[in-house]
Amino acid sequence: MSLYTRAVRPALFSLDAERAHDLTMAALRQQLFVRALRLLPDIPADERLRQDLFGMRFEHPIGLAAGLDKQGTAAAAWAALGFAFAEIGTVTPLPQPGNPRPRLFRLQQDFAIINRFGFNSVGAERVARNLRASKPRGLVLGINVGKNKETPNDRAAEDCIRAIEALHPFADYLVVNVSSPNTERLRDLQESRALRALIEAVTTHVRGLVTHRTIPVLVKISPDASTADLLNSVDAAIEGGAAGVVATNTTVARAGVTAAGRFAKEAGGLSGAPLKTSAAGICRELFRHLGRRVPIIGVGGMLTADDAYERIRSGAALVQLYTALIYEGPGVVRRITRGLAERLARDGFSTIGEAVGVDVR
């Protein structure tokens, strides 16, 4: 057991979950704390783990999932923790408080979290100011955008575009979030015609807004759609110009959750270990359908190197963590990248790209 799991995690877990989250984020904003994180062992450069995707270099495949740093205040800390990339958000164009508290719950026996934040955001202009002050060199930065709660779905593109106009100078890639379960009727935007129109409007605007470089636009999908609906939605998004898929968001299902657990019946999106099997299955379905047409970023339930390696072999070119960081602490990125290199060597792969999708038939 690490110092984090022996001492730090129990102290944080003795607090209300959102209070612990707020304290952690406050610490991660401090330069003194970031300098301390930089004293952790470096992740050795490893050519086997490098990939060029979306027109940019990823030093290894492990990134931070959206939802932890919603306000863009801790980008330097994510780099210090060893993440190759980090996704900020979800960011809405205008500030909004999100859903009432309590809205974050730990399912400790299941290594899981339920949240129903509901796109709490300081707004795109404020996030842009935060990123101007905190974005470090060398970290690939994704920015995840969504509509404000009061905006009707038929005007969702306007909201995403308004957020992107403020945030694009800091974005290496963008993600349109149509799959959070915590904003009423948001998932209706995954319907194929609505999604194609939304992505087409966003990608067209981004191409006109930024002419000196390409900013790829990805779409984040739900794990709760049927396979047929999922594939129709993804096809529509790609036809609309999406450069990749983030699979998946949190789930409203409770498969694998200890039913007698204290917070098992709380409403919201579930993340963590119980999501692993379904998220990996969705990744395989997507890769079987898409092949290498566009990259897949795999998210959901990965706590170990074995979990991440399975997701890569299931078709994910990159993977993202959130809940694993909460439960395993600041050494998790280093442990997983080291484990991935060992597994590539064991299985005779020269590069991580060779392993992508090999288990999909």
C-alpha positions, 0 to 999 in steps of 0.5 A, a space after each residue: 500500500 502507498 502512503 496515499 492509500 494508507 494515510 491520505 485517502 482515509 483522511 480525505 474519505 472521512 470528509 464529505 465527498 464534494 468537500 474533499 474534492 474542493 480541498 484537493 482542487 484547491 491544493 492542486 492550484 498551489 504552485 508549492 504543491 505542484 512543485 512537490 508533485 514534480 519531485 515524484 519519479 519521472 515517467 521514463 520516455 518510452 518510444 513504445 508508448 508514443 503515438 501521433 493522433 489527431 495531428 499531435 504527439 502523445 507521449 503515452 496513452 494515459 490522460 485525465 478524464 473530464 469532470 475532475 477539473 471543470 474550471 481549468 485551474 489545475 492544468 500544471 498539476 496534471 502535467 506534474 502527475 504525469 498525464 500525457 493529456 488532460 480534458 477540462 470541463 464540461 464547460 458551459 458558455 455561461 456560469 451555472 451552479 449545477 444541481 443542488 448538493 449533495 451531488 457526489 457520493 463514494 461507493 467505497 466497497 465498489 471502487 466507484 463514484 456517483 455524481 450528479 453535478 449537472 455541468 456546474 461551471 464558472 463559464 467559458 470566459 472565466 475558464 479561459 482566464 484560468 487556463 491562460 494562467 495555468 496551462 503548462 507546456 507539453 501537456 496536450 489539453 482537451 476542452 469539453 463543452 456543453 450547453 447551459 441547462 436552460 438552453 433548449 436542445 435546438 440551440 445547443 450548437 449555439 452554446 457550444 460555439 459560444 464556449 469554443 469562441 472563448 476557449 479555442 486558444 487553449 484547446 489542442 482538441 475539443 469534445 462535445 458532451 451530449 451524454 451526461 445523464 445529469 442534465 435533463 434531455 441532454 442525451 436526446 442530442 445523441 439522436 443521429 439527425 440531431 447529433 449530425 447537425 450539432 457536430 457539423 455546426 460546431 466543426 464548421 465554425 471551428 474551421 472558420 474560427 481557427 485557420 492557422 491550425 486544426 483543432 479536432 472536434 470529438 464527441 463523448 457518448 453514453 454507455 446506456 444506448 443500444 448498440 444500434 443507436 450507438 453506432 448510428 449516433 457515431 456514424 452521424 457524428 463522423 459524417 458531421 466532421 467528428 475526428 474521434 469518439 470518447 467512450 464513454 460517459 458515466 452510466 445510470 445503470 447499477 450493474 456490479 454495484 453492491 446493492 446494500 451500499 450506503 449510496 447505491 440508490 443515489 441518482 446520477 452517473 456512475 463511474 469506476 470499477 463497475 463500469 469497466 465491463 460495459 465500457 470495454 464492450 462498447 469500445 470493442 463494438 465501436 472498433 469493430 464498426 469503425 476500425 481505424 477510421 477515427 481514434 477512440 478514447 476509452 474511459 470508464 472503470 480502469 484502475 490498473 495497468 491490466 484494465 488499461 491494456 485490456 481497453 487498448 486491446 479492445 480498440 482504444 488508442 488512448 485512455 482516460 482516468 478519473 475515479 482511479 486517481 481518487 482511489 489510487 492516488 498520485 502514483 497511478 499514472 506512473 504505475 499504469 504506464 510502467 505496466 503497459 510497457 511491460 505488457 507490450 514487451 511480454 506480448 511482442 509489440 513494438 509500439 502501443 499502436 500495434 496493440 490497439 484493437 487486437 482482441 476485436 474480431 
